[in-house]
Amino acid sequence: MHVLDPVERVPLVLEAGAEVTDPAIAEQITNPRCWQPEPTPGSGRASTRKPKAAQ
């Protein structure tokens, strides 16, 4: 996810799982799910992706 540093006004790149403690940066994140890590197999979290239909 790309956001702007609120003080220096330079682009920041947040990687999956990055912790954001600055409220000015956190308010720029409009869809937190886009940078959360993918669930690992057996983690108990179901995928939100729809399976492809058989052809």
VOROVEX-404066 format. One line per 4 residues: their letters; for each residue x, y, z of C-alpha. Coordinates in steps of 0.001 Angstrom, whole numbers, always signed. Each point is the difference from the previous one (the first is absolute). Layout:
! residues N
a) X,Y,Z ~ ... $
//
This chain:
! residues 55
mhvl) +0,+0,+0 ~ +1296,+3439,-903 ~ -631,+2953,+2349 ~ +1616,+3396,+601 $
dpve) +2075,+774,+3065 ~ -2044,+2727,+1749 ~ +3077,+2016,+1073 ~ +2474,-350,-2863 $
rvpl) -2646,-498,-2738 ~ +2014,-2837,-1578 ~ -1533,-3266,-1205 ~ +111,-2966,+2370 $
vlea) -583,-3627,-937 ~ -1660,-2164,+2638 ~ +666,-3712,-411 ~ -2461,-2717,+999 $
gaev) -230,-245,+3778 ~ +1687,+3361,+681 ~ -1038,+1614,+3281 ~ -1232,+3566,-272 $
tdpa) +78,+2023,+3215 ~ -230,+3511,-1452 ~ -3684,+1039,-217 ~ +751,+2349,-2929 $
iaeq) +1277,-2960,-2011 ~ -2731,-2370,+1203 ~ -2757,+2332,-1218 ~ +1399,-274,-3544 $
itnp) -662,-3756,+17 ~ -3474,-291,-1448 ~ +91,-3776,-556 ~ +2222,-1718,+2602 $
rcwq) -751,-3442,-1473 ~ +2064,+826,-3091 ~ +3266,-124,+1949 ~ -711,-2668,+2585 $
pept) +1964,-3209,-502 ~ -1724,-2889,-1739 ~ -1206,-2699,+2405 ~ +2247,-3021,+198 $
pgsg) -1452,-3482,-566 ~ -1453,-1329,+3220 ~ -208,+3418,+1665 ~ -3773,-309,+328 $
rast) -740,+3031,-2169 ~ -1978,-758,-3106 ~ +936,+1579,-3301 ~ -2299,+2724,-1300 $
rkpk) +835,-866,-3611 ~ -2656,-1746,-2020 ~ +1059,-3281,-1597 ~ +176,-72,-3789 $
aaq) -2905,-1719,-1694 ~ +765,-3289,-1742 ~ -100,+205,-3774 $
//
